[in-house]
Amino acid sequence: MEFLIDYVVTVQFALLVFVIVTLKSSIKFVPQNRAWVIERFGKYQSTKEAGINFIIPFVDKVAADRSLKEQAYDVPSQAAITKDNISLTVDGVLYFRVLDPYKATYGVEDYVFAVTQLAQTTMRSEIGKIDLDKTFEERDMLNAKIVTSINEAAESWGVAVLRYEIKDITPPGTIMEAMESQMKAERERRAKILESEGERQAAINIAEGEKQARVLAAEAERQEQVLKAEGEAKAIIAVADAQAQAINVVGDAASTEKGQKAIQLDLATKAIEAKQAIAKESSIVLLPDSGTDAASIVAQATSIINTLNKGQQL
């Protein structure tokens, strides 16, 4: 009886262990950004995505564990020949991700190797279509063409190439020397152009400055002449006004009796001085018939003035 009880306990324990192992084998936790390809009896059954999943123990198995993250792989250096027959050594970096785990498992044996080889052959093909100079100038366009070509071929593998970056393009040593010489000559040419342009601009600035200086000097001289002429004109007007005022004053004074006497006296004085001057300059002396005394001279001058005054009154 005890033996039977022990047997039953052992069987129950074995069944419990079996159930626990079975449950553990049937429950699968798939990590984030990963996918498990499940086969049943060696045939594709399903693709399990992130989270808790159930499979049939001892019947289903995980045939492949695929990462859905973006992956980066170095493309080994390789030789490529350009359109103008220049041999280059090119390497790059390939960025891709698995979009379809089923195709990545059953469409190709090793999708990483296949995509890397396809990147190498596509890169050689694209470089062979362009000249050496354009491989440096149009690197972005070259990368885009490589990505497009790879995606067209890798679609059946469930892989999408996101980016392809050329890390380095190394031409032969002789080409490098020639390119360095060309770059040096180009830099010297640009330096000379910049220098000549600077000299030309400096000459233009100097000429412009001299022109402005001459214009300013001429303007200053013209302004000075205008001011001088205006000053002379004002001086002439002032002198004329003074003379006119003096004449008016003399005329006003001459119209009076005292003014007439003053004029007669002034004329007599000037007449005497004139005769004295003639006497000094010449040995001949001219005397009026009426005599040489001052009284007769004054009388004559007075008579002349009276005659003039009568003529003005008429």
C-alpha positions as CSV (number, residue, x, y, z in Angstrom):
1,M,0.0,0.0,0.0
2,E,2.8,2.4,0.9
3,F,4.5,1.5,-2.4
4,L,1.4,2.4,-4.3
5,I,1.2,5.7,-2.5
6,D,4.8,6.5,-3.3
7,Y,4.2,5.6,-6.9
8,V,1.2,7.9,-7.2
9,V,3.1,10.8,-5.5
10,T,6.0,10.3,-7.9
11,V,3.7,10.3,-10.9
12,Q,2.0,13.4,-9.7
13,F,5.3,15.1,-9.2
14,A,6.5,14.1,-12.6
15,L,3.2,15.3,-14.2
16,L,3.7,18.6,-12.3
17,V,7.2,19.0,-13.6
18,F,6.1,18.1,-17.1
19,V,3.3,20.7,-17.0
20,I,5.7,23.4,-15.7
21,V,8.2,22.6,-18.4
22,T,5.5,22.5,-21.0
23,L,4.1,25.8,-19.9
24,K,7.6,27.4,-19.9
25,S,8.3,26.1,-23.4
26,S,5.0,27.3,-24.7
27,I,5.3,30.8,-23.4
28,K,7.7,33.0,-25.3
29,F,8.6,36.7,-24.6
30,V,9.9,38.4,-27.8
31,P,12.0,41.5,-27.0
32,Q,11.2,44.9,-28.5
33,N,12.3,45.5,-32.1
34,R,12.9,41.8,-32.7
35,A,10.9,39.1,-34.6
36,W,11.0,35.4,-34.2
37,V,10.3,33.1,-37.2
38,I,8.4,30.0,-35.9
39,E,8.5,26.6,-37.8
40,R,6.2,23.7,-37.1
41,F,7.6,20.3,-38.1
42,G,10.2,22.1,-40.2
43,K,7.7,24.3,-42.1
44,Y,7.1,28.0,-41.6
45,Q,4.2,28.5,-39.2
46,S,4.2,32.2,-38.1
47,T,6.2,35.3,-37.2
48,K,6.1,36.3,-33.5
49,E,6.5,40.0,-32.8
50,A,7.4,41.8,-29.5
51,G,5.5,40.8,-26.4
52,I,4.1,37.5,-25.0
53,N,3.5,34.7,-27.5
54,F,2.5,31.0,-27.2
55,I,3.8,28.1,-29.2
56,I,3.2,24.4,-29.1
57,P,6.1,22.7,-27.2
58,F,8.1,20.0,-28.9
59,V,6.2,20.8,-32.2
60,D,7.0,24.5,-32.8
61,K,10.5,25.9,-32.7
62,V,12.2,29.3,-33.2
63,A,13.9,29.0,-36.6
64,A,15.3,32.6,-36.8
65,D,15.6,35.6,-34.5
66,R,15.7,38.7,-36.6
67,S,16.5,42.2,-35.4
68,L,14.2,45.0,-36.7
69,K,16.6,47.8,-35.7
70,E,18.7,49.8,-38.2
71,Q,22.0,48.1,-38.7
72,A,25.3,49.5,-40.0
73,Y,28.0,47.5,-41.7
74,D,31.3,48.5,-43.2
75,V,31.6,47.9,-46.9
76,P,35.2,46.7,-47.4
77,S,37.6,48.7,-49.6
78,Q,37.6,47.8,-53.2
79,A,39.0,48.9,-56.5
80,A,36.7,50.8,-59.0
81,I,37.4,52.3,-62.3
82,T,35.9,55.6,-63.4
83,K,34.6,56.6,-66.8
84,D,37.9,58.2,-67.7
85,N,39.8,55.0,-66.7
86,I,41.2,56.1,-63.3
87,S,41.5,53.3,-60.7
88,L,40.1,54.3,-57.3
89,T,40.0,52.6,-53.9
90,V,36.6,53.1,-52.4
91,D,35.0,52.1,-49.1
92,G,31.8,53.0,-47.3
93,V,29.2,52.3,-44.7
94,L,25.8,50.7,-45.3
95,Y,22.7,51.4,-43.2
96,F,19.8,49.0,-43.6
97,R,17.0,47.3,-41.6
98,V,14.9,44.2,-41.9
99,L,11.3,44.9,-43.0
100,D,10.1,41.4,-43.6
101,P,11.6,38.7,-41.3
102,Y,10.0,35.9,-43.4
103,K,11.8,37.1,-46.6
104,A,15.0,37.8,-44.7
105,T,15.0,34.2,-43.5
106,Y,13.8,32.3,-46.5
107,G,14.6,34.7,-49.4
108,V,18.4,34.6,-49.0
109,E,20.9,32.6,-47.0
110,D,22.7,35.5,-45.4
111,Y,21.0,38.8,-46.0
112,V,23.9,40.8,-44.4
113,F,26.5,39.2,-46.8
114,A,24.1,39.6,-49.7
115,V,23.4,43.3,-49.1
116,T,27.1,44.0,-48.6
117,Q,28.1,42.3,-51.8
118,L,25.3,44.1,-53.7
119,A,26.5,47.4,-52.3
120,Q,30.1,46.7,-53.6
121,T,29.0,45.7,-57.1
122,T,26.5,48.6,-57.3
123,M,29.2,51.1,-56.2
124,R,31.6,49.9,-58.8
125,S,28.9,50.1,-61.4
126,E,27.9,53.7,-60.5
127,I,31.5,54.9,-60.3
128,G,32.2,53.5,-63.7
129,K,29.5,55.9,-65.1
130,I,31.2,59.1,-64.0
131,D,34.5,60.9,-64.3
132,L,37.1,61.2,-61.6
133,D,36.3,64.9,-60.8
134,K,32.6,64.1,-60.4
135,T,33.3,61.3,-57.8
136,F,34.4,64.1,-55.4
137,E,31.9,66.7,-56.5
138,E,28.8,64.5,-56.7
139,R,29.3,62.2,-53.7
140,D,25.7,62.8,-52.4
141,M,24.2,62.0,-55.8
142,L,26.4,58.9,-56.0
143,N,25.2,57.7,-52.6
144,A,21.6,58.2,-53.6
145,K,22.0,56.2,-56.8
146,I,23.6,53.3,-54.9
147,V,20.8,53.2,-52.4
148,T,18.2,53.2,-55.1
149,S,19.9,50.4,-57.0
150,I,20.4,48.2,-53.9
151,N,16.7,48.6,-52.8
152,E,15.5,47.5,-56.2
153,A,17.5,44.2,-55.9
154,A,17.0,43.7,-52.1
155,E,13.3,44.0,-52.1
156,S,12.8,40.2,-52.4
157,W,15.1,39.8,-49.3
158,G,12.8,41.8,-47.0
159,V,15.6,44.3,-46.4
160,A,15.5,48.1,-47.0
161,V,18.7,50.1,-47.4
162,L,18.2,53.4,-45.7
163,R,21.6,55.1,-46.4
164,Y,24.9,54.5,-48.0
165,E,27.8,56.7,-47.2
166,I,31.2,56.7,-49.0
167,K,33.8,57.1,-46.3
168,D,36.9,57.5,-48.5
169,I,37.9,57.7,-52.2
170,T,41.6,57.2,-52.7
171,P,43.0,57.7,-56.2
172,P,46.5,56.6,-57.2
173,G,49.5,58.5,-56.0
174,T,50.3,60.1,-59.4
175,I,46.7,61.3,-59.6
176,M,46.9,62.7,-56.1
177,E,50.1,64.7,-57.0
178,A,48.5,66.0,-60.2
179,M,45.3,67.0,-58.2
180,E,47.4,68.7,-55.6
181,S,49.3,70.6,-58.3
182,Q,46.1,71.6,-59.9
183,M,44.6,72.8,-56.6
184,K,47.8,74.7,-55.9
185,A,47.6,76.4,-59.3
186,E,44.0,77.2,-58.8
187,R,44.6,78.7,-55.3
188,E,47.5,80.9,-56.8
189,R,45.2,82.0,-59.6
190,R,42.5,83.0,-57.2
191,A,45.0,84.8,-55.0
192,K,46.2,86.8,-58.0
193,I,42.7,87.6,-59.0
194,L,41.9,88.8,-55.5
195,E,45.1,90.8,-55.4
196,S,44.5,92.5,-58.8
197,E,40.9,93.1,-57.8
198,G,42.1,94.8,-54.6
199,E,44.5,97.0,-56.5
200,R,41.9,97.9,-59.0
201,Q,39.4,98.8,-56.2
202,A,42.1,100.8,-54.4
203,A,43.0,102.8,-57.6
204,I,39.3,103.4,-58.1
205,N,38.9,104.7,-54.5
206,I,42.0,106.9,-54.9
207,A,40.7,108.4,-58.2
208,E,37.3,108.9,-56.7
209,G,38.8,110.6,-53.7
210,E,40.9,112.9,-55.9
211,K,37.9,113.7,-58.0
212,Q,35.8,114.6,-54.9
213,A,38.7,116.7,-53.6
214,R,38.9,118.6,-56.9
215,V,35.1,119.1,-57.0
216,L,35.2,120.4,-53.4
217,A,38.1,122.7,-54.1
218,A,36.4,124.1,-57.3
219,E,33.2,124.5,-55.3
220,A,35.1,126.3,-52.5
221,E,36.9,128.6,-55.1
222,R,33.6,129.4,-56.8
223,Q,31.9,130.2,-53.5
224,E,34.9,132.4,-52.6
225,Q,34.6,134.3,-55.9
226,V,30.9,134.7,-55.4
227,L,31.4,136.0,-51.9
228,K,34.2,138.3,-53.1
229,A,32.1,139.7,-56.0
230,E,29.2,140.2,-53.6
231,G,31.5,142.0,-51.2
232,E,32.9,144.3,-54.0
233,A,29.4,145.0,-55.3
234,K,28.3,145.9,-51.8
235,A,31.4,148.1,-51.4
236,I,30.8,149.9,-54.7
237,I,27.1,150.4,-53.7
238,A,28.2,151.8,-50.4
239,V,30.7,154.2,-52.0
240,A,28.2,155.3,-54.5
241,D,25.6,155.9,-51.8
242,A,28.2,157.9,-49.8
243,Q,29.1,159.9,-52.8
244,A,25.4,160.5,-53.6
245,Q,24.8,161.6,-50.0
246,A,27.8,163.9,-50.1
247,I,26.6,165.4,-53.4
248,N,23.2,165.9,-51.9
249,V,24.6,167.5,-48.9
250,V,26.8,169.8,-51.0
251,G,23.9,170.6,-53.3
252,D,21.7,171.5,-50.3
253,A,24.4,173.6,-48.8
254,A,25.1,175.3,-52.2
255,S,21.5,176.5,-52.6
256,T,21.8,178.7,-49.5
257,E,23.4,182.2,-49.3
258,K,26.2,181.0,-47.1
259,G,26.8,178.1,-49.4
260,Q,27.2,180.4,-52.3
261,K,29.7,182.5,-50.5
262,A,31.6,179.4,-49.5
263,I,31.7,178.2,-53.0
264,Q,32.9,181.6,-54.2
265,L,35.7,181.5,-51.7
266,D,36.7,178.0,-52.6
267,L,36.8,178.9,-56.3
268,A,38.8,181.9,-55.6
269,T,41.3,179.9,-53.6
270,K,41.6,177.3,-56.2
271,A,42.0,179.9,-58.9
272,I,44.8,181.6,-57.0
273,E,46.5,178.2,-56.4
274,A,46.2,177.3,-60.1
275,K,47.9,180.5,-61.2
276,Q,50.6,180.1,-58.7
277,A,51.2,176.6,-60.0
278,I,51.4,177.9,-63.6
279,A,53.8,180.6,-62.5
280,K,56.1,178.0,-61.0
281,E,56.1,175.8,-64.0
282,S,56.5,178.5,-66.7
283,S,58.5,181.6,-67.1
284,I,55.5,183.3,-68.8
285,V,52.8,184.8,-66.6
286,L,49.3,185.4,-68.0
287,L,47.4,188.1,-66.2
288,P,43.9,189.3,-66.8
289,D,43.3,192.8,-68.2
290,S,41.6,193.9,-65.1
291,G,44.7,193.4,-62.9
292,T,46.3,190.7,-60.9
293,D,44.8,191.4,-57.5
294,A,42.9,188.8,-55.6
295,A,39.8,191.0,-55.5
296,S,39.4,191.1,-59.2
297,I,39.9,187.3,-59.4
298,V,37.3,186.7,-56.9
299,A,35.0,189.1,-58.7
300,Q,35.5,187.2,-61.9
301,A,34.8,183.9,-60.3
302,T,31.7,185.3,-58.6
303,S,30.4,186.5,-61.9
304,I,30.9,183.1,-63.5
305,I,29.0,181.4,-60.7
306,N,26.2,183.8,-60.9
307,T,25.9,183.2,-64.6
308,L,25.8,179.4,-64.0
309,N,23.1,179.8,-61.3
310,K,20.9,181.9,-63.6
311,G,21.3,179.2,-66.3
312,Q,20.2,176.5,-63.9
313,Q,17.2,178.6,-62.8
314,L,16.1,179.1,-66.4
